[in-house]
Amino acid sequence: MQADPHPRQDDRLASLRAYKILDTPREADFDDIVQLASQLCETPISVVNLIDSDRQWFKAEVGLGVRETPIATSICAHAILESEMVEIHDTSIDTRLADNPLVTGDPGLRFYAGVLLVGQSGLPLGTLCVLDYKPRQLTDLQRNALRVLGNQVMTQMELRLALRTADLLRQEVDHRVKNSLQLLSSLTALQARAAPDAATREALGLVRNRIGSIAGLHDLLYKTDPGGEIALDAYLDHVLASLRSGLPQNVTLVADLPAVTTDSTTATSLALALNELVTNSAKHAFPDNRPGAISVTLSKAAQGTLTLDYRDNGVGLADDTPGTGLGLRVIDSLVSQVAGRIEPGHATEGYALRLTLGRAQSKP
């Protein structure tokens, strides 16, 4: 006879569908579990069986060769109405299964053992089961092994659910952060256009550049696998591209960036320091449309530290450029956040500065 629906069938189905596992492709993690269950229990058939409304669907199976069968013939649909584990030594004498085509047909299933797969709701989603064509009985060791493997099935399902939830959260955070940064950038631009004096407009322009640097880092972090390491060369290339767009036509900016990764704090400090340096060079180093060049060279020392050499071939230090004034204090504050240091650079003309920062990793 066909099993009755679970007493909380609607809730149970909602719990099952929340895992979004039905009709997904086969996966080695689940295939390995049923293979091991079959070997340990010495049965020709083993299945990760999820009970849907009108079918039983197999996430993994050994010995069947199909991915689903009708709910009307499901032995597991009976099992989910029972306790944690169901073992039927001889299906032909079980009143629930005596007329089941899977039992009465040829060759006919005679043995069933299944452990419930219970979701976060506390409701059964299906079973990890083993079947045989002859009556038999599991040993205590085999029963324990089936329970452990059933727990592993749920661990895999919970892991995939957690990863999907985390990905949705990342998408929502990404959307909100992007919108917030775009809003801040737009408001800053509006304020700059309405500002009555050049000094205010310039200050707001610096703020907008810094917002752009943070937005670039956020975008790169979002596209990077979790773990805290980002491609520094890709990030700085984005930052420098933004800075180039704000340079006078008579000034060029070139960079030599090796392929290294670093943590987001180091990357942010480096980007904001570069923003300060390039902005000050553009403001002070090339008066009267004097043509010039800015160069940025990043290198990785043998001990893993990062060195940034910054140079321009302009007129040299002015009162507000990074030497002893506010510009240097800003950069020093940024570099100190990552236990770095500032040193004078080597330049025959113009201005040069060297920043040494924390450890980096070469890209594989």
Secondary structure as the mmCIF struct_conf table of DSSP 4:
data_model
#
loop_
_struct_conf.conf_type_id
_struct_conf.id
_struct_conf.beg_label_comp_id
_struct_conf.beg_label_asym_id
_struct_conf.beg_label_seq_id
_struct_conf.end_label_comp_id
_struct_conf.end_label_asym_id
_struct_conf.end_label_seq_id
HELX_LH_PP_P HELX_LH_PP_P1 GLN A 2 HIS A 6
TURN_TY1_P TURN_TY1_P1 PRO A 7 ARG A 8
HELX_RH_AL_P HELX_RH_AL_P1 GLN A 9 ALA A 18
TURN_TY1_P TURN_TY1_P2 TYR A 19 TYR A 19
TURN_TY1_P TURN_TY1_P3 LEU A 22 ASP A 23
HELX_LH_PP_P HELX_LH_PP_P2 THR A 24 ARG A 26
HELX_RH_AL_P HELX_RH_AL_P2 ALA A 28 CYS A 41
TURN_TY1_P TURN_TY1_P4 GLU A 42 GLU A 42
BEND BEND1 PRO A 44 PRO A 44
STRN STRN1 ILE A 45 ILE A 51
BEND BEND2 SER A 53 ASP A 54
STRN STRN2 ARG A 55 VAL A 62
BEND BEND3 GLY A 63 GLY A 63
BEND BEND4 ARG A 67 ARG A 67
STRN STRN3 GLU A 68 PRO A 70
HELX_RH_3T_P HELX_RH_3T_P1 ILE A 71 THR A 73
BEND BEND5 ILE A 75 ILE A 75
HELX_RH_AL_P HELX_RH_AL_P3 CYS A 76 ALA A 79
TURN_TY1_P TURN_TY1_P5 ILE A 80 LEU A 81
BEND BEND6 GLU A 82 GLU A 82
BEND BEND7 GLU A 84 GLU A 84
STRN STRN4 MET A 85 ILE A 88
BEND BEND8 HIS A 89 HIS A 89
HELX_RH_3T_P HELX_RH_3T_P2 THR A 91 ILE A 93
TURN_TY1_P TURN_TY1_P6 THR A 95 ASP A 99
HELX_RH_AL_P HELX_RH_AL_P4 PRO A 101 THR A 104
BEND BEND9 GLY A 105 PRO A 107
STRN STRN5 PHE A 111 VAL A 118
TURN_TY1_P TURN_TY1_P7 GLN A 120 SER A 121
BEND BEND10 GLY A 122 GLY A 122
STRN STRN6 PRO A 124 ASP A 132
BEND BEND11 TYR A 133 LYS A 134
HELX_RH_AL_P HELX_RH_AL_P5 ASP A 140 ALA A 194
BEND BEND12 PRO A 196 ASP A 197
HELX_RH_AL_P HELX_RH_AL_P6 ALA A 198 LYS A 223
BEND BEND13 THR A 224 THR A 224
HELX_LH_PP_P HELX_LH_PP_P3 ASP A 225 ASP A 225
BEND BEND14 PRO A 226 GLY A 228
STRN STRN7 GLU A 229 ALA A 231
HELX_RH_AL_P HELX_RH_AL_P7 LEU A 232 SER A 245
TURN_TY1_P TURN_TY1_P8 GLY A 246 GLY A 246
BEND BEND15 LEU A 247 LEU A 247
TURN_TY1_P TURN_TY1_P9 GLN A 249 ASN A 250
STRN STRN8 VAL A 251 ASP A 256
BEND BEND16 ALA A 259 ALA A 259
STRN STRN9 VAL A 260 ASP A 263
HELX_RH_AL_P HELX_RH_AL_P8 SER A 264 HIS A 284
TURN_TY1_P TURN_TY1_P10 ALA A 285 ALA A 285
BEND BEND17 PHE A 286 PHE A 286
HELX_RH_3T_P HELX_RH_3T_P3 PRO A 287 ASN A 289
STRN STRN10 GLY A 292 LYS A 300
TURN_TY1_P TURN_TY1_P11 ALA A 302 GLN A 303
BEND BEND18 GLY A 304 GLY A 304
STRN STRN11 THR A 305 ASP A 312
BEND BEND19 GLY A 314 VAL A 315
TURN_TY1_P TURN_TY1_P12 ASP A 319 ASP A 320
BEND BEND20 THR A 321 THR A 321
TURN_TY1_P TURN_TY1_P13 PRO A 322 THR A 324
BEND BEND21 GLY A 325 GLY A 325
HELX_RH_AL_P HELX_RH_AL_P9 LEU A 326 SER A 336
TURN_TY1_P TURN_TY1_P14 GLN A 337 ALA A 339
STRN STRN12 ARG A 341 PRO A 344
BEND BEND22 THR A 348 GLY A 350
STRN STRN13 TYR A 351 ARG A 359
STRN STRN14 GLN A 361 SER A 362
#
